[in-house]
Amino acid sequence: MILTLANSDKIIIKDGIPVEFNIKNDEDEFIRLDEPEFWENYTSINAIQINTEGESIIEFFDKTQRAPTQSEIDIILNKYNEVKEARDAQEAADLQAFHNSWERVRIDRDHAISLTDKYLLNDYVITAENLTAIQNYRTALRDLPETYSSEEPINIQFDENQNVNLSGNRIITKPVF
């Protein structure tokens, strides 16, 4: 295992997988995710490199160095695991929330509509019947959020053919010709 703590970047990296303690918010400002007490223990340390297969070293800002103790290694590893698990749980919750959002439905809907844009071009050869079918499909897609606003968005799914299903039942079928 290789474990690196980079104080100036507020990051711990384990086997190439980083966990940042500072992130940018929507206003492009850095915010601290972790309690400051953790980093206060490392104010004189520039970086710590831990290699369980070789040499481990603490590099101080004054350019001096020493080997880390097992206790120091354990603290850093535990903090990495704690923050990584919290981040992973938050990402999973955010992803679940996105899948159950009207924003996701609109993104899927807009993509499905864009795949039919070619049929509306003046020089695209299409029968009047097929053009009507495409127009009706596009209208049904556009009306989807309003028509099914009482449903949970997670229940509205687009399949690989851009048909729309509600709780496993087809509600909008893309015309095929």
C-alpha positions as CSV (number, residue, x, y, z in Angstrom):
1,M,0.0,0.0,0.0
2,I,1.2,3.5,-0.8
3,L,-0.4,6.3,1.2
4,T,0.4,9.9,0.7
5,L,-0.7,13.0,2.7
6,A,-0.2,16.3,0.9
7,N,-0.9,19.1,3.4
8,S,-0.9,22.0,1.1
9,D,-3.5,20.3,-1.2
10,K,-5.5,18.9,1.7
11,I,-5.5,15.5,0.1
12,I,-4.8,11.9,1.1
13,I,-4.1,9.4,-1.7
14,K,-4.2,5.7,-1.1
15,D,-2.9,3.4,-3.9
16,G,-3.6,6.1,-6.5
17,I,-7.1,7.0,-5.3
18,P,-7.3,10.5,-3.9
19,V,-9.7,11.9,-1.2
20,E,-9.7,15.6,-1.3
21,F,-10.7,17.5,1.9
22,N,-11.3,20.8,0.0
23,I,-13.7,21.0,-2.9
24,K,-15.1,23.8,-5.0
25,N,-18.7,24.9,-4.4
26,D,-21.0,26.3,-7.1
27,E,-19.4,29.7,-6.7
28,D,-15.9,28.2,-7.5
29,E,-14.8,28.8,-3.9
30,F,-13.0,26.1,-1.9
31,I,-14.8,24.8,1.1
32,R,-13.3,22.5,3.7
33,L,-15.2,19.2,4.1
34,D,-13.3,17.9,7.1
35,E,-12.9,19.2,10.6
36,P,-9.9,21.6,10.8
37,E,-8.6,19.8,13.9
38,F,-7.3,16.9,11.7
39,W,-5.2,19.3,9.5
40,E,-4.0,21.3,12.5
41,N,-2.0,18.2,13.5
42,Y,0.0,18.6,10.3
43,T,0.8,22.4,10.2
44,S,4.6,21.8,10.2
45,I,4.4,18.9,7.7
46,N,4.6,19.3,4.0
47,A,3.9,15.7,3.1
48,I,3.9,12.2,4.3
49,Q,4.7,9.3,2.0
50,I,4.0,5.8,3.4
51,N,5.0,2.7,1.5
52,T,4.3,-0.6,3.2
53,E,6.7,-2.3,0.8
54,G,9.6,0.2,1.3
55,E,10.6,3.4,2.8
56,S,8.1,5.8,4.5
57,I,8.9,9.4,5.3
58,I,7.5,12.6,6.8
59,E,8.8,15.7,5.1
60,F,8.6,18.9,7.2
61,F,8.4,22.4,5.8
62,D,11.8,23.1,7.3
63,K,13.2,20.3,5.0
64,T,13.9,17.9,7.8
65,Q,12.6,14.4,7.5
66,R,11.8,11.4,9.7
67,A,10.0,8.0,9.5
68,P,6.4,8.0,10.6
69,T,5.3,6.0,13.6
70,Q,2.7,3.2,13.3
71,S,0.3,5.4,15.2
72,E,0.7,8.2,12.6
73,I,0.2,5.8,9.8
74,D,-3.0,4.4,11.4
75,I,-4.4,7.9,12.0
76,I,-3.9,8.9,8.3
77,L,-5.2,5.6,7.0
78,N,-8.3,5.7,9.3
79,K,-9.0,9.3,8.2
80,Y,-8.7,8.4,4.5
81,N,-11.1,5.5,5.0
82,E,-13.6,7.6,7.0
83,V,-13.7,10.4,4.4
84,K,-13.7,8.0,1.4
85,E,-16.6,6.1,2.9
86,A,-18.5,9.3,3.6
87,R,-17.8,10.6,0.1
88,D,-18.8,7.3,-1.6
89,A,-22.1,7.3,0.4
90,Q,-22.8,10.9,-0.5
91,E,-22.1,10.2,-4.2
92,A,-24.4,7.2,-4.1
93,A,-27.2,9.3,-2.4
94,D,-26.7,12.1,-5.0
95,L,-26.9,9.6,-7.9
96,Q,-30.1,8.1,-6.4
97,A,-31.6,11.6,-6.0
98,F,-30.6,12.4,-9.6
99,H,-32.3,9.2,-10.9
100,N,-35.4,10.2,-9.0
101,S,-35.5,13.8,-10.4
102,W,-37.4,15.5,-13.1
103,E,-34.1,16.9,-14.3
104,R,-33.0,13.3,-15.3
105,V,-36.4,12.7,-17.0
106,R,-36.0,15.9,-19.0
107,I,-32.4,15.1,-20.0
108,D,-33.5,11.6,-21.2
109,R,-36.6,13.1,-22.9
110,D,-34.5,15.8,-24.7
111,H,-32.1,13.2,-25.9
112,A,-35.0,11.1,-27.3
113,I,-36.4,14.1,-29.0
114,S,-33.1,15.0,-30.5
115,L,-32.8,11.5,-32.1
116,T,-36.0,12.3,-34.1
117,D,-35.0,15.8,-35.3
118,K,-33.8,14.4,-38.7
119,Y,-37.4,13.3,-39.5
120,L,-38.6,17.0,-39.4
121,L,-36.0,18.3,-41.9
122,N,-37.6,19.5,-45.2
123,D,-35.4,17.3,-47.3
124,Y,-35.9,14.1,-45.3
125,V,-38.1,11.6,-47.2
126,I,-40.8,10.4,-45.0
127,T,-44.5,9.5,-45.5
128,A,-47.2,11.7,-44.1
129,E,-48.3,8.9,-41.8
130,N,-44.8,8.4,-40.4
131,L,-44.3,12.1,-40.0
132,T,-47.5,12.3,-37.9
133,A,-46.3,9.3,-35.8
134,I,-43.0,11.1,-35.1
135,Q,-44.8,14.4,-34.3
136,N,-47.1,12.6,-31.9
137,Y,-44.2,10.8,-30.3
138,R,-42.3,14.1,-29.8
139,T,-45.5,15.8,-28.4
140,A,-46.0,12.9,-25.9
141,L,-42.3,13.2,-24.8
142,R,-42.6,17.0,-24.4
143,D,-45.7,16.5,-22.3
144,L,-44.2,13.8,-20.2
145,P,-43.3,15.9,-17.1
146,E,-46.8,17.5,-17.0
147,T,-48.8,14.4,-17.9
148,Y,-47.0,12.3,-15.2
149,S,-46.2,14.9,-12.6
150,S,-47.9,12.9,-9.9
151,E,-45.5,10.0,-10.5
152,E,-42.1,9.5,-8.9
153,P,-39.5,10.3,-11.6
154,I,-37.6,7.1,-10.8
155,N,-40.5,5.2,-12.2
156,I,-40.2,6.8,-15.6
157,Q,-37.5,5.0,-17.6
158,F,-36.3,5.2,-21.2
159,D,-35.2,1.9,-22.8
160,E,-32.5,1.5,-25.4
161,N,-35.0,2.1,-28.2
162,Q,-36.2,5.4,-26.6
163,N,-39.6,3.9,-25.6
164,V,-40.8,5.2,-22.3
165,N,-41.9,3.0,-19.4
166,L,-43.7,3.8,-16.2
167,S,-43.2,1.3,-13.5
168,G,-42.3,-1.3,-16.1
169,N,-45.3,-0.6,-18.4
170,R,-44.8,1.0,-21.8
171,I,-46.5,4.5,-21.9
172,I,-44.8,6.0,-25.0
173,T,-43.6,3.9,-28.0
174,K,-41.1,5.3,-30.4
175,P,-42.3,4.8,-34.0
176,V,-40.2,2.4,-36.0
177,F,-40.1,2.5,-39.8
